[in-house]
Amino acid sequence: MQGPPDHAAAPPGAPHRGHPPHARLRLLRCLGVASGPAAALAIALVPSGLHAVPGYGDRPAYAAAVAAWMALWWLFEVLPVALTACLPLVLFPLLGVFGRGLAGDAARAAAPFVDAYIFLFLGGMAIGAAMEQWSLHRRVALHIMRAVGTDPKRLLLGMLIATSSISLWISNTATAVMMVPIGLALLAQLESAAGGRRLTHYGTAIMLAVAYASNVGGIGTKIGTGTNSIFCGFLADKLGHDLGFLQYMAIALPFVVLFVPLLWLALWRVGKRDGLGPDRARDALDRELAAMGPMSRGEKTVAAVFAAASALWILGDPLRAALAPRVQAALEGLGAALGSGAAAGFKVQGKHYEATVAVLAALGLLALRALSLASLRRMPWGTLALLGGSFAMAAGIEGGGLSAWMAAKLAVVAEAPLLAQIGLASAGTIALSALASNTATVNVALNVLPQDLGVLFAATIAASCDFMLPTGTPPNAIVFGSGYVRLPVMIRTGFLLNVAAAAIITVYVYGYARHLIGG
């Protein structure tokens, strides 16, 4: 990292070249703030094909204007992403994007913010918060690493397996925050056994294992990361394709299982340069577990609720088939008693069942005092607004006619061989996710790519596969601050993994996932 310019070394009276760093940052921020409204005005007012989509009038242009505004503010991080996600609540009704009048458009723009997937993710966050509150995830991670082995090579694999397993159920950021101290404790033990020598290479491998496994592990379940929920909600609401919890795991989890060994091989090439001897970290793991003591009542309660929720999610299809007729009959009876026909066309979908299980699990944790109000307050509530805004943007693109215009323009891409479409989606999404957040990347990708389920799924998992830059994902940034990870090493290792990820996602989706997903 370069320091500030040495103006004292310049000749007396010589003008300073360039602008101070803070001035440049202010300029970039102002450009970022202006970029969204400027792009929106240009799209909305400048005559183009967006104003001539049959049956829609100017509405496709207005939908595109709002989408561009949101995308630019997400990419430049002008505001917290949750606040940017709320733009449709104001702009869609004012611009008449849905063509239902002010009140109708306001209701249509607000509906995605109470979608069932919002409540599914809310329940998942509550379970994760309870795990964090009682350190259950820490105990699980330590036992996994101890079971895999404490030889340095096995320990690295154990770190990858433990981190990815935890990230299946709680956010990648929370997983990384929890695993970094464990990794640092293990490194301290190894360095002590090595006579105080700093293990630069192995330390880099351990820290990158935390970041990479946090990102990849979240791919495996619907609640593992927000991008998965955005994808599933997009499929259900826009394409009418409902993915069950177990079906999603069958599609996505094998990719995690496949990719973790590749991460191990890549990182061991870095870590083995320190020439560590065998089995030097068992004492550190034993001390960490001994310090935790026996499982507390809170840990046991959280584990029981989590196991019950997982079983209900996995058995969702047969249980929903048995319960759906009774639920729909009850809702129709209630509607008839109240003189309302609102429930007449309601259909119980997988997302409704899964969201109900998630909310009941959260309420159960609260009732059993296994989840405190303090832990609830620490949950990333802004993520829920982000998901709602993502669904609202997709609804505006569909309801405003922009999707019809985009489908016509992307007809050439859609006519390309499916393998090429999947490859382009994978590589392009990985490249974009290095510069923007995963959720922003997925929001853009799902709405511009050909509406093939395999192509969309490839983009979704690719958004979690940037390994090259600290800015790519929060876990990348977290481990970069550990002091062990040097940027050139991260770039070299991450570049190879990015290329490998694009290739493997392409083959994986084309040869396996699309057949299960229905694309």
Secondary structure, 3 states (H helix, E strand, C coil): CCCCCCHHHCCCCCCCCCCCHHHHHHHHHHHHHHHHHHHHHHHHHCCCHHHCECCCECHHHHHHHHHHHHHHHHHHCCCCHHHHCCHHHHHHHHHCCCCCHHHHHHHHHHHHHHCHHHHHHHHHHHHHHHHHHHCHHHHHHHHHHHHHCCCHHHHHHHHHHHHHHHHCCCCHHHHHHHHHHHHHHHHHHHHHHCCCCCCHHHHHHHHHHHHHHHHHHHHHCCCCCHHHHHHHHHHHHHCCCCCCHHHHHHHHHHHHHHHHHHHHHHHHHHHHHHCCCCCCCHHHHHHHHHHHCCCCHHHHHHHHHHHHHHHHHHCHHHHHHHHHHHHHHHHHHHHHHHCCCCCCCCCCCHHHHHHHHHHHHHHHHHHCCCCCHHHHHHCCCHHHHHHHHHHHHHHHHHHCCHHHHHHHHCHHHHCCCHHHHHHHHHHHHHHHHCCCCHHHHHHHHHHHCCCCHHHHHHHHHHCCCCCCCCCCCHHHHHHHCCCCCCHHHHHHHHHHHHHHHHHHHHHHHHHHHHHHHCC
